[in-house]
Amino acid sequence: MRTTRERKLFGPLVVGAFVAAWGFVRYRRYHLRWGATDAEVQGLLPGDDLIASPSFTVTRAITIDATPAQVWPWIVQIGNGRAGFYSYDLLDNLGRRSAERILPQWQAIEVGGLAAPMSPFEHPPTPATAFVVAGFETNHWLLWSQKRSSWVWSLEPIAADRTRLITRVRCAYNWPHPLALFSLLLMEIGDFPMMRKQLIGIKRRAENPVDPPVEPSIRSSESTRITSGAA
């Protein structure tokens, strides 16, 4: 039998749990498609075929007052040891400020090459701590992949000097792995504020460049794709 004190606490705990669950569901619906239209959320993007049964899929978007060619170099150079992530540098770049300029040394791109190194502690990066370039079309889309995830950037011109930047992440949690719960919390809660800051950071840099645009350096064809891009 519950004591009087337990009965008094039970009601508020149930209400609190309900409010927390309701808030999480609303937050999740909001952040899974932040900035994206219905058409963008439902539309197909390169890489949608790489992860067969994703546990986590997000489509986010932002409008940038710059051409796709002006936005493209900022995406190509993303990563630790490169330009950073244009997000919260203290959290994802060991406090080093993300680049405010296009870095020519990180503009080369080729299918199968490493991209967007995630770990600030491993140099040079490996497929375990970075994405692999699974395909791209210069100034139009860039697809990164890992064994259990894909990350695509799509640049859609909407006017002479305006671009719709759409990004989609698809991830399959490795539930038997002891770190699966950490991955879930990271993606479901921590991913959104970081990516929102990143998209806003790309927008600001592309709209207010410090230097003139840099012509991208490409070591493979202008339009290339591999469908088995998992590392």
Secondary structure, DSSP 8 states (H G I E B T S, - for coil): ---HHHHHHHHHHHHHHHHHHHHHHHHHHHHTTTT--HHHHHS--TTTTTSSS-SEEEEEEEEESS-HHHHHHHHHT-BTTTTB-SS-HHHHSTT----SS--GGG--B-TTSEES---SS-SS--TTTSEEEEEEETTTEEEEE-SSEEEEEEEEEEETTEEEEEEEEEE---TTSTTHHHHHHIIIIIHHHHHHHHHHHHHHHHHS-SS------BSS-SEEE-S----
